[in-house]
Amino acid sequence: MGVLKMSDLPDAATRAKRKRAMLPLYGGENPKRRMLFQEMPNGIWSGRRCFIVGGGPSLKGFDFSRLKGEIVVTVNRGFESAPFSAVNVAQDPRLWGWYERGDLGQEARRKFNEYKGLKCWVNAQSFPFPEDLYLVNAVPIDGYEKFDIVEGVPCHGNSGANAIMVAACLGANPIYLLGFDCKGENGRTADFHSGYPESDPEKSYDSFLPDFKDAAWRLKKKGVRVVNLNPNSAIKYFDFGRFDEIKPISRPIYVSFFTKNTAYEREVKKLERSLINFGLEYDLLAAEDNGSWRANIHGRIKILRDFLDKYPGRDIVYIDADGIVCKYPIIFDEFVGDFGLVKIDRSKYFPEWEKQGREWFGRYEYLGGTMYLKNNARMRALLDLWERLDAPLDSPLSQCTLIKAIEQGEKEGLKVVALPEGYCQIFDIMGANGEPVVEHFQASRRSLYCYKKQGEKYIYQFGGKVYK
């Protein structure tokens, strides 16, 4: 490339025109670019542990499935080995170009396109990334102390250091580092994966070390504990530890279902996004239409039993397809009890509760939108009883028969745990309760146009179709 001359630069009028054209991408009144904070606000992982997967060769042979259910941030190509990560952080625009052109191979390109976590770039170079990527601003290092994801992260010179700062802004604490080696092989930079089209001399890692030193100082001042899980790493600014020394946490699998060819297909995508944001293992079932809305919610009971069969030895948490996880559901870690769900006092939310559904609910109601199910015989017996009681479909909701099933189950030793109301918080009638853990938007109320009793049968109109 030759020497750039002043005559090569566009004139002032052209530069101004280009600037106006770029404003929608980089701020302006109608910014088109996506920012990470729009999806992941400050402190969303507050007090939760997080694992960050770097690219160092110390991870060769590592079983990444051991990270499932954890909050995971991957760096650069790390998501190819841990596709369940919540966020993948990169900085070099060339990486996006290599995936886009297929320079890393078609398999890598496929994984990039199918990755469901947030593809995040720390935009230190003001590169015009496409709109499906999420950006974090790179701000000057001097004076940085807010740890504000909206403002951005310090402009460090490598993706690993930036990923640590992103996790800290999102509230993660402690933060565990995997594959943060800053060591190469045969005099060149090295990775646990297949690498990049270009490699550098091993001594290039020396330029990374001041970034980690700066990050370590800021994180310690903030009270964020960072542990490097490679004791042989050249990065000596954090505490050292080993992966096998970290106590595993017993967590459930989060499940839901949606009826094919209905509005719930759109709703469940929001639920999936929220589950990914917190690193939660999940399974979403596309169910056939049973012919009516009421029959479909009755079918949920069998679906729950099928999920228990599918994951022997694992408990499950069911969330309605139109719910979203807003905070990490800590109560479900190491959960004690057979059945967990929210029980509300209807007089608190329905002033005329005695006139509304009294024949079915009485004063108290169990909300079935969020339920913890222990994978044991007592829980299966409850599901069997609930299914039998609900089979006639002569009540407006399956929760009506659930009340009777729980009463019988408790007599037989079923341990029912009342969850805090925030774990099944209905967006409007329970909105005054504060920030929810799991919020429910009850899509049926947007599509269920009318509902009335005709003789002994209930008639529903859902999405323009009448069900009996």
Buried (B, 14 or more C-beta within 10 A) or exposed (E): EEEEEEEEEEEEEEEEEEEEEEBEBBEEEEEEBBBBBEBBEBBBBEEBBBBBBBBBBBBEEBEBEBBBBBBBBBBBBBBBBBBBBBBBBBBBBBBBEBBEEEBBEEEBBEBBEEBBBBBBBBBBEEBEBEEEBBBBBBBEBEEBEEBBBBBBBBBBEBBBBBBBBBBBBBBBBBBBBBBBBBBBEEEEBBBBBEBBEEBEEBEBBEEBBEBBBBBBEBBBEEEBEBBBBBEEBBBEBBEBBEBEEBEEEEBBBBBBBBBEEBBBEEBBEBBBBBBBBBBBBBBBBEBEBBEBBBEBBBBBBEBBBEBBEEBEEBBBBBBBBBBBBBBBBEBBEEBEBBBBBBBBEBEEBBEEBEEEBEEBBEEEBBBBBBBBBBBEEBBBBBBEBBBEBBEEBEBBBBBBBBBBBBEBBBEEEBBBBEBEBBBBBBBEEBEEBEEBBBBBBBBBEEBBEEBEEEEEEBBBBBBEEEBE
